[in-house]
């Protein structure tokens, strides 16, 4: 105790010194040291969880990018149909009533894939797609453009 506290205790009288002695002998609860606002043990758990999350994200990214599949193989089938020569009947069968295929991008690709076909159902689907695109103010891509995109894949 400091001198000031001892003098105050003497002024209060002997009955208070017994209370102070009991308090000094008793267990004093001292709060644990905190780092960055967390208890030390809690911060270890937080750090471990953060490291585990970072490793999980890294492993998912690595497995995605290091797989043998390229972007073409992982894309949804609708985006690949125009580049598969044997999928012309599937292209025709998935065309919507309005002449599109759900998105203008896919419609442009599929129209280019059907361009110049000699099969009647494919020619009709091509004309419907071109009409759909023109109504929206979009020009269809040419077969040459589609082939150049396919070479990049």
C-alpha positions in Angstrom: 0.0 0.0 0.0 1.1 3.6 -0.5 1.8 6.0 2.3 -1.3 8.0 1.5 -3.5 4.9 1.9 -1.8 3.8 5.1 -2.4 7.3 6.6 -6.0 7.2 5.6 -6.4 3.7 7.2 -4.9 5.0 10.5 -7.3 7.9 10.5 -10.3 5.6 10.0 -9.4 3.5 13.0 -8.5 -0.1 13.8 -11.8 -1.7 12.8 -11.1 -0.8 9.2 -7.6 -2.3 9.2 -9.1 -5.8 9.7 -11.3 -5.3 6.6 -8.3 -4.1 4.6 -6.1 -7.1 5.8 -8.8 -9.5 4.7 -9.1 -7.9 1.3 -5.3 -8.0 0.8 -5.1 -11.7 1.8 -8.0 -12.6 -0.4 -7.7 -13.4 -4.1 -7.5 -10.3 -6.2 -9.0 -10.8 -9.6 -6.8 -9.1 -12.1 -8.1 -9.0 -15.6 -6.1 -10.9 -18.3 -4.0 -8.8 -20.6 -5.7 -8.1 -23.8 -4.2 -7.7 -27.2 -6.0 -5.9 -30.0 -9.3 -5.9 -28.0 -9.5 -9.7 -27.7 -8.4 -12.0 -25.0 -5.0 -13.7 -25.8 -6.6 -17.1 -26.1 -9.5 -15.8 -28.2 -7.1 -14.1 -30.5 -5.2 -17.4 -31.1 -8.5 -19.0 -32.0 -9.4 -16.1 -34.3 -6.0 -16.3 -36.0 -6.2 -20.1 -36.5 -9.7 -19.7 -38.0 -8.5 -17.0 -40.4 -5.6 -19.1 -41.5 -7.8 -22.1 -42.0 -10.3 -20.0 -44.1 -7.4 -18.6 -46.2 -6.1 -22.1 -46.9 -9.5 -23.4 -47.8 -10.0 -20.5 -50.3 -6.6 -21.0 -51.7 -7.1 -24.7 -52.2 -10.4 -24.2 -54.0 -8.9 -21.6 -56.3 -5.9 -23.8 -57.0 -8.0 -26.8 -57.7 -10.2 -24.7 -60.1 -7.3 -23.2 -62.0 -5.0 -26.2 -62.0 -7.6 -28.6 -63.3 -7.1 -30.0 -66.8 -10.4 -28.4 -67.9 -10.1 -25.1 -69.6 -12.8 -22.4 -69.5 -14.6 -23.9 -72.5 -15.0 -27.3 -70.7 -16.3 -25.6 -67.5 -18.8 -23.3 -69.2 -22.5 -24.2 -69.2 -23.6 -26.2 -72.2 -25.7 -23.4 -73.6 -22.6 -21.3 -74.2 -20.8 -24.2 -76.0 -23.5 -25.4 -78.4 -22.5 -23.1 -81.2 -19.0 -24.6 -81.2 -20.1 -28.3 -81.3 -20.9 -29.3 -84.9 -23.1 -32.2 -83.9 -25.3 -30.1 -81.6 -27.3 -28.3 -84.4 -30.5 -30.2 -83.6 -30.1 -29.3 -79.9 -29.6 -25.7 -80.9 -32.8 -25.7 -82.9 -34.8 -27.6 -80.1 -33.7 -25.1 -77.4 -34.7 -22.0 -79.3 -37.5 -20.0 -77.6 -40.7 -18.9 -79.3 -39.4 -15.3 -79.8 -36.4 -16.6 -81.7 -33.8 -16.1 -79.0 -32.0 -18.5 -76.7 -32.3 -16.7 -73.4 -29.5 -14.2 -73.8 -28.4 -12.0 -76.7 -24.9 -13.4 -76.5 -26.0 -17.0 -77.0 -28.5 -16.0 -79.7 -25.7 -14.3 -81.7 -23.5 -17.4 -81.4 -26.2 -19.9 -82.2 -27.4 -17.8 -85.2 -23.9 -17.8 -86.6 -23.6 -21.6 -86.1 -26.9 -22.1 -88.1 -26.0 -19.7 -90.8 -25.7 -21.3 -94.3 -27.2 -24.6 -93.2 -29.0 -26.6 -95.8 -31.4 -28.3 -93.4 -34.9 -26.6 -93.4 -35.4 -26.6 -89.6 -32.0 -25.0 -89.1 -32.6 -22.3 -91.8 -36.0 -21.4 -90.1 -34.3 -21.2 -86.7 -31.6 -19.0 -88.2 -34.1 -16.6 -89.8 -36.1 -16.4 -86.5 -32.9 -15.6 -84.6 -31.8 -12.9 -87.0 -35.3 -11.4 -86.8 -35.1 -11.5 -83.0 -31.7 -9.8 -83.0 -32.7 -7.1 -85.5 -35.8 -6.2 -83.5 -33.5 -5.6 -80.5 -31.1 -3.5 -82.7 -28.3 -6.1 -82.5 -26.5 -7.4 -85.5 -25.8 -11.1 -85.7 -22.1 -12.2 -85.8 -20.8 -13.9 -89.0 -19.7 -17.5 -89.3 -16.2 -16.1 -89.8 -16.3 -14.3 -86.4 -17.6 -17.5 -84.7 -14.8 -19.5 -86.2 -12.2 -17.0 -85.0 -13.7 -17.2 -81.5 -13.6 -21.0 -81.7 -9.8 -20.9 -82.6 -9.2 -18.8 -79.4 -10.8 -21.5 -77.2 
